[in-house]
Amino acid sequence: MTQDRDNIFAPPGSKAELESGERLSPRFSSDGLITAVTVDAADGTVLMVAHMNAEALQLTLETGIAHYWSRSRQSIWKKGETSGNMQTVRQIRIDCDQDCVLLKVETAGDGANCHTGRKSCFYRTVEMSDGGKPRLVLDESDAPRFDPGTVYGSK
């Protein structure tokens, strides 16, 4: 994770500055990442949870399009660049100690945010079976909106 851009973020200050100040001082983890929770700006559906490094957060702020850090590819990921389902950021919030961001977005294209083609990455619920073991149950209301094999190719 290289940071080629000028850092626009304020250095971490006191606890009071983090919690009540006006300076954006994201507290990136030791691996340089901050958690990003993404929700639908219109209905509040949790769409996905990802990570950002400083460059991804800065690109998101500068362009208004959500960018993330792909831990598997070790690179910046402009959400929707391949699928056409770009996320236009309507609002960014940061939590009390500035170690997690919340993005409220509108999704272009067919509105899918998950690589499985669904609106949300949270398309299954965890329920307890009669035998007392957890099982996953598909949320039928979040059917795939595109065929991942067609969009991303076979893997």
Secondary structure, DSSP 8 states (H G I E B T S, - for coil): ----S---S-----HHHHHH-SS------TTS-EEEEEEETTT--EEEEEEE-HHHHHHHHHHSB-EEEETTTTEEEETTTTTS--EEEEEEEE-TTSSEEEEEEEE-TT---STTSSS-S--EEEEE-TTS-EEEEE-TTS--SS-HHHHH---
